[in-house]
């Protein structure tokens, strides 16, 4: 089940929690989460676009879906690659890009601008 985040405070809380968990469990992506979220949020219009977070047993997980301009994208941690996958429509959709702490700010901006 997915929970829709409708306010900036809800999104901030989610991002901060994901960063905290990444610091403990996925340090190879912990530093890219904030700049990636900032690039996405710069394009986000909460009146039209959607941010949804996977919810399991009443608790928010780390997988999220963002709909920008009517197109849906999934962000999830790839345990095997130790990177954040950006996929088309769902966590099983076609891979668009993988992010980790080595991903540069210009690369993040370029990928997000292309969404």
C-alpha positions in Angstrom: 0.0 0.0 0.0 1.2 3.5 -0.7 0.7 6.6 1.5 0.5 9.9 -0.3 2.6 12.8 1.1 0.8 16.0 0.5 2.8 18.6 2.4 6.4 19.8 2.4 6.6 18.9 6.1 5.6 15.3 5.3 8.2 15.1 2.5 10.9 16.6 4.8 10.1 14.0 7.5 10.3 11.2 5.0 13.6 12.4 3.4 15.2 12.9 6.9 14.2 9.4 7.9 15.5 7.9 4.7 18.8 9.7 5.2 19.1 8.5 8.8 18.4 4.9 7.8 20.9 5.1 4.9 23.6 6.4 7.3 23.2 3.1 9.1 22.3 0.6 6.4 23.4 2.1 3.1 26.2 4.6 3.6 27.1 4.4 -0.2 23.9 6.4 -1.0 23.4 8.5 2.2 25.0 11.6 0.7 23.1 11.6 -2.6 19.6 11.4 -1.1 19.4 15.1 -0.2 20.6 16.6 -3.5 18.5 14.1 -5.4 15.4 15.0 -3.4 16.1 18.7 -3.8 16.4 18.3 -7.6 13.1 16.4 -7.7 11.4 18.8 -5.4 12.4 21.8 -7.6 10.3 20.2 -10.3 7.5 19.2 -8.0 4.1 21.0 -7.9 2.2 19.5 -5.0 -1.1 20.8 -6.4 -0.7 18.6 -9.5 2.1 16.1 -8.9 2.2 13.2 -6.4 4.6 11.8 -3.9 3.7 8.4 -2.6 5.6 6.2 -0.1 5.4 2.5 0.3 3.7 1.7 3.6 4.0 -1.7 5.4 2.2 -2.5 8.6 1.4 1.2 9.1 5.1 2.2 8.8 6.5 4.1 5.9 9.2 2.2 4.0 11.9 3.8 1.9 10.5 3.2 -1.6 8.7 6.1 -3.1 6.9 7.0 -6.3 6.9 10.5 -7.8 4.5 11.6 -10.5 5.7 14.6 -12.4 3.6 16.0 -15.3 1.5 12.9 -15.3 4.5 10.5 -15.6 5.2 8.2 -12.7 8.7 7.2 -11.5 9.9 4.9 -8.7 12.9 5.4 -6.4 14.1 2.4 -4.5 17.3 1.1 -3.0 18.9 -1.7 -5.0 20.6 -4.0 -2.4 22.6 -5.9 -5.0 24.1 -2.8 -6.7 24.1 -0.7 -3.5 22.5 2.2 -5.4 19.3 4.0 -5.6 17.3 2.9 -8.7 15.2 5.4 -10.6 12.7 3.4 -12.7 9.8 4.1 -15.0 6.4 3.7 -13.4 7.2 1.0 -10.8 10.1 -0.7 -9.0 10.0 -3.3 -11.8 9.9 -0.8 -14.6 12.7 0.0 -17.0 15.8 1.4 -15.3 16.4 5.1 -16.0 19.4 5.7 -13.8 21.2 4.6 -10.7 22.5 7.0 -8.0 25.1 6.7 -5.3 27.4 9.0 -3.4 29.7 9.3 -6.5 26.9 10.8 -8.6 27.7 14.4 -9.4 25.3 17.3 -8.9 25.3 18.1 -12.6 24.4 14.4 -13.4 21.5 14.6 -10.8 20.2 17.8 -12.3 20.5 16.4 -15.9 18.6 13.2 -15.1 15.9 14.9 -13.1 15.4 17.6 -15.8 14.8 14.8 -18.3 11.9 13.4 -16.3 
